[in-house]
Structure formats: structure tokens, C-alpha cells
């Protein structure tokens, strides 16, 4: 039985025309190496992969530590001073700006002190305090390379900001108490005239 089309037009069969793209034949497409991994077929294989993974990661970390130790031995030591550290930070800020690392840029713009071979950032509590431990290894490595000084360490201290007493004064009583502490004469006026902050 023959199929009939609804439009009474004959069916057109797609046939290969034999044309080929000569450009694709002239230059072969380079093969892309794909990272592959085996999918475990049973639970024992999964458990083995889970146990082996930390060992692989540890081995990679040890290789990196060895490379860093080798690098530290080969670097000529330069004396540290605040000007060279500032220059290095300016270069790092430019790199971070290109990489759109805004939080890191804000952290590097904080004041710092140089104490021997230690760069100490003076941070206010809050976001910077949480961000610094994440940035510390990267920043330490960058400074060691830029300053060519393998013993440089980067740390931070939390500075206590001078608390603005007017910032948290909400009620009339709090405001009056604050003003009486600043000016004892106001306390005398309150007593003499029987004034009250709550009205």
C-alpha cells in the first residue's frame, strides 16, 4: 500500500548529492582532549574512589609545597620596606581590578603596617575579617613573588573603631543622658527646674 500525501504532491526523498566541503577535507579538525573518568559500577568501586580522592589531593598539595620550597631557595632576598610593599600592592590592585575582584581590592585598600617580615593589615570587624582568611594564601604567594622575599607573611589585626556615641541615641531620654554626661551644668538645670525628657 502506497502512502498518500494530503496535498497530492509526490514525496520527495532526501538523497545525498555527493557534494562535500573541500575545506573540511583539506584541514582536519584538531582533536580536543577531553577529561574522562570512569563511572563506578558497584558500591565497592565508589567507596574506593572516595577513599583515593583525598590521597590524590594531598599528593597535589605536597607537589605544590615542594615547588614553593624550591622557589623560596632560588629567590634572591631583598630588604623589605613600606615603599616596596606599597608598590607591590599597587600592582596587585591593578591585577585585581582587571579580574573584577572588587572585594579583594577593598581589602587591599585597608591600612597596613610592616613589622619585620610580616605585613599586618588593620581591619575593622565584619566582612573584611571574614574575607581575609580566604585571600591570605593567594596574597602571601603574590607578595613573595613580587617582593622576591620568601619569608613574607601576611596577617591582620582587628582595630577597634572609635564608637560614635551619637549614632545609637534614639529616645529623648538617651539623648538627654548623653548631653548631661558631656555637660554637667545641664544636669544641674534639670534638677533646678524639674525637667523631664519624657513628655
CORKAKA-V396151 format. One record per backbone hydrogen bond with DSSP energy under -0.5 kcal/mol. NH is the residue of the N-H (numbers start at 0). CO is the residue of the C=O. Records with the same first field share a line. If there is no record, write none. Layout:
NH: CO ; CO
//
This chain:
7: 4
12: 10
14: 12
21: 19
24: 20
25: 21
26: 22
27: 25
32: 30
33: 31
39: 37
45: 41
46: 42
47: 43
48: 44
49: 45
50: 46
51: 47
52: 48
53: 49
54: 50
55: 51
56: 52
57: 53
58: 54
59: 55
60: 56
61: 57
62: 58
63: 59
64: 60
65: 61
66: 62
67: 63
68: 64
69: 65
70: 66
71: 67
72: 68
73: 69
74: 70
77: 147
84: 80
85: 81
86: 82
87: 83
88: 84
89: 85
90: 86
91: 87
92: 88
93: 89
94: 90
95: 91
96: 92
97: 93
98: 94
99: 96
100: 95
101: 99
104: 100
105: 101
106: 102
107: 103
108: 104
109: 106
112: 119
114: 112 ; 117
115: 113
116: 114
117: 114
118: 152
119: 112 ; 117
120: 118 ; 154
121: 110
122: 120 ; 156
129: 125
130: 126
131: 127
132: 128
133: 130
134: 130
135: 131
136: 132
138: 134
139: 135
140: 136
141: 137
142: 138
143: 139
144: 140
145: 141
146: 142
147: 143
148: 143
151: 148
152: 116
154: 118 ; 152
156: 120
158: 122 ; 156
160: 158
162: 160
164: 162
166: 163
167: 164
168: 165
169: 167
174: 170
175: 171
176: 172
177: 173
178: 174
179: 175
180: 176
181: 177
182: 178
185: 182
186: 182
187: 183
188: 184
189: 185
190: 186
191: 187
192: 188
193: 189
194: 189
198: 196
//
